[in-house]
Amino acid sequence: MASRLATFCREDGANAAIEAGFLFPVMVAILCGMIDMGVALITNLKVTTATQIVSDLLARDRTVNDAQIDDAINAGRLALFPYDTTSYGVDIAGIQYVGSGLVPTVRWRETRNMNENPGVLERSAGLGLQNEGVIAVTVRYFFTPYFTGFMMSDIEMQEEAYVRGRKGLFVRRE
């Protein structure tokens, strides 16, 4: 009986299968996390691109109207393709510098599917001279991880862009 027990203890043929059984779920979890991280990085690049597209389209003329703003917002939404855009939000502010202190002042604003970004005035300080202006565009998006969503909540992605009008000191809204 002792010799059988000694033989059983020396057998290591199943060690690899046991180790694989322990490591396989860990390796699958790491793989799924890496896939989610890669998709999140790509999505964040798309959010940055959407911000740049919206700001670029609005800075082309001396004035913008509601139709041009709608088109720019929709172009930003298309930049997020093929991802779901129900959480896509945009805040656009036409900021002009007035007075001797060059105080940034919001002259017009359009916000959709998000709250106004309160920090744009502070961050746009010093970007212009008297009566000049910038367009501040903020795009917000919530990314839902595919595999690790049960362990973590949505990831908020937000990007800002500040651009000057190309054909004038300040882009006005009609």
C-alpha positions as CSV (number, residue, x, y, z in Angstrom):
1,M,0.0,0.0,0.0
2,A,2.8,2.4,0.8
3,S,4.5,1.7,-2.5
4,R,1.2,2.6,-4.3
5,L,0.9,5.8,-2.4
6,A,4.5,6.7,-3.2
7,T,3.9,6.0,-6.9
8,F,0.7,8.1,-6.9
9,C,2.6,11.1,-5.3
10,R,5.4,10.8,-7.9
11,E,3.0,10.9,-10.9
12,D,3.0,14.3,-12.5
13,G,1.2,13.6,-15.8
14,A,-1.9,15.6,-14.8
15,N,0.0,18.6,-13.4
16,A,-0.1,20.5,-16.8
17,A,-3.9,19.9,-17.1
18,I,-4.5,21.2,-13.6
19,E,-2.2,24.3,-14.2
20,A,-4.0,25.0,-17.5
21,G,-7.4,24.7,-15.7
22,F,-6.3,27.4,-13.2
23,L,-4.6,29.7,-15.7
24,F,-7.1,29.5,-18.6
25,P,-9.8,31.7,-17.0
26,V,-7.1,34.2,-16.0
27,M,-5.7,34.4,-19.5
28,V,-9.2,34.8,-21.0
29,A,-10.0,37.6,-18.6
30,I,-6.7,39.4,-19.5
31,L,-7.5,38.9,-23.2
32,C,-11.0,40.4,-22.8
33,G,-9.6,43.3,-20.8
34,M,-7.0,44.0,-23.5
35,I,-9.7,44.0,-26.2
36,D,-11.8,46.4,-24.2
37,M,-8.8,48.7,-23.6
38,G,-8.0,48.7,-27.3
39,V,-11.5,49.5,-28.4
40,A,-11.6,52.3,-25.7
41,L,-8.5,53.8,-27.1
42,I,-9.9,53.8,-30.6
43,T,-13.2,55.3,-29.4
44,N,-11.3,58.1,-27.6
45,L,-9.5,58.9,-30.9
46,K,-12.9,59.0,-32.6
47,V,-14.1,61.4,-29.9
48,T,-11.1,63.6,-30.5
49,T,-11.7,63.5,-34.3
50,A,-15.4,64.3,-33.8
51,T,-14.4,67.4,-31.7
52,Q,-12.0,68.6,-34.4
53,I,-14.6,68.0,-37.2
54,V,-17.3,70.0,-35.5
55,S,-14.9,72.9,-34.6
56,D,-13.4,72.9,-38.1
57,L,-16.8,73.0,-39.9
58,L,-18.0,75.9,-37.7
59,A,-14.8,78.0,-38.1
60,R,-15.0,78.2,-42.0
61,D,-17.3,81.2,-42.4
62,R,-17.9,84.6,-40.8
63,T,-21.3,83.5,-39.6
64,V,-23.0,80.3,-38.8
65,N,-26.7,79.5,-38.8
66,D,-28.8,76.7,-37.3
67,A,-28.5,74.5,-40.3
68,Q,-24.7,74.7,-40.3
69,I,-24.6,73.9,-36.6
70,D,-26.9,70.9,-37.2
71,D,-24.7,69.7,-40.0
72,A,-21.5,70.1,-38.0
73,I,-23.0,68.2,-35.0
74,N,-24.1,65.4,-37.3
75,A,-20.7,65.2,-38.9
76,G,-19.2,64.8,-35.5
77,R,-21.7,62.0,-34.8
78,L,-20.7,60.3,-38.1
79,A,-17.0,60.3,-36.9
80,L,-18.0,57.9,-34.1
81,F,-19.2,55.3,-36.6
82,P,-19.6,52.3,-36.1
83,Y,-20.1,52.8,-32.4
84,D,-23.5,53.6,-30.8
85,T,-24.0,57.4,-30.6
86,T,-26.9,57.6,-28.1
87,S,-24.5,59.1,-25.5
88,Y,-22.9,61.5,-27.9
89,G,-23.2,65.0,-26.6
90,V,-21.8,68.3,-27.8
91,D,-21.5,71.8,-26.4
92,I,-20.5,74.7,-28.8
93,A,-19.8,78.2,-27.5
94,G,-19.0,81.3,-29.5
95,I,-16.7,83.2,-27.2
96,Q,-15.6,86.8,-27.8
97,Y,-13.0,88.9,-25.8
98,V,-14.5,92.2,-24.7
99,G,-13.4,95.2,-22.6
100,S,-9.9,96.3,-21.6
101,G,-9.5,93.2,-19.5
102,L,-10.2,90.9,-22.6
103,V,-12.9,89.1,-20.6
104,P,-14.0,86.0,-22.4
105,T,-17.8,86.3,-22.9
106,V,-20.2,83.7,-24.4
107,R,-22.0,85.4,-27.3
108,W,-23.9,82.3,-28.5
109,R,-24.2,78.7,-27.4
110,E,-25.6,75.4,-28.6
111,T,-25.7,72.3,-26.3
112,R,-27.1,68.9,-27.2
113,N,-27.4,65.8,-25.1
114,M,-25.1,67.0,-22.3
115,N,-24.8,69.9,-19.9
116,E,-22.9,73.1,-20.8
117,N,-19.2,72.8,-20.1
118,P,-18.6,75.4,-17.4
119,G,-14.8,75.4,-17.9
120,V,-14.6,76.8,-21.4
121,L,-14.5,80.4,-20.3
122,E,-11.6,79.8,-17.9
123,R,-9.6,77.8,-20.4
124,S,-10.2,80.2,-23.2
125,A,-8.8,83.2,-21.3
126,G,-5.9,84.7,-23.1
127,L,-6.6,83.2,-26.5
128,G,-7.6,86.5,-28.2
129,L,-7.4,90.2,-28.4
130,Q,-10.1,92.9,-28.2
131,N,-13.2,91.8,-30.2
132,E,-11.6,88.6,-31.4
133,G,-13.1,85.3,-30.5
134,V,-12.9,81.5,-30.6
135,I,-15.3,78.7,-30.9
136,A,-15.1,76.3,-28.1
137,V,-16.4,72.8,-28.9
138,T,-16.8,70.1,-26.2
139,V,-17.7,66.5,-27.2
140,R,-18.7,64.0,-24.5
141,Y,-19.2,60.3,-25.1
142,F,-19.8,57.4,-22.7
143,F,-18.0,54.2,-23.8
144,T,-19.5,50.8,-22.6
145,P,-16.9,48.0,-22.5
146,Y,-17.9,44.9,-24.3
147,F,-16.5,42.2,-22.0
148,T,-15.6,43.9,-18.8
149,G,-18.8,46.0,-18.6
150,F,-20.2,43.8,-15.8
151,M,-17.2,44.7,-13.6
152,M,-17.0,48.4,-14.3
153,S,-19.3,51.2,-15.3
154,D,-19.2,53.3,-18.5
155,I,-16.1,55.3,-19.3
156,E,-16.8,59.0,-19.8
157,M,-14.7,60.5,-22.6
158,Q,-14.6,64.3,-23.1
159,E,-12.5,66.4,-25.5
160,E,-12.4,70.1,-26.1
161,A,-11.2,72.2,-29.1
162,Y,-10.7,76.0,-29.4
163,V,-10.6,77.4,-32.9
164,R,-10.5,80.9,-34.4
165,G,-12.7,81.8,-37.3
166,R,-10.8,81.7,-40.6
167,K,-12.5,84.7,-42.3
168,G,-13.0,87.1,-39.5
169,L,-12.2,88.1,-35.9
170,F,-15.3,86.4,-34.5
171,V,-17.7,83.8,-35.9
172,R,-21.2,85.2,-35.4
173,R,-24.5,83.2,-35.2
174,E,-27.4,84.3,-37.5
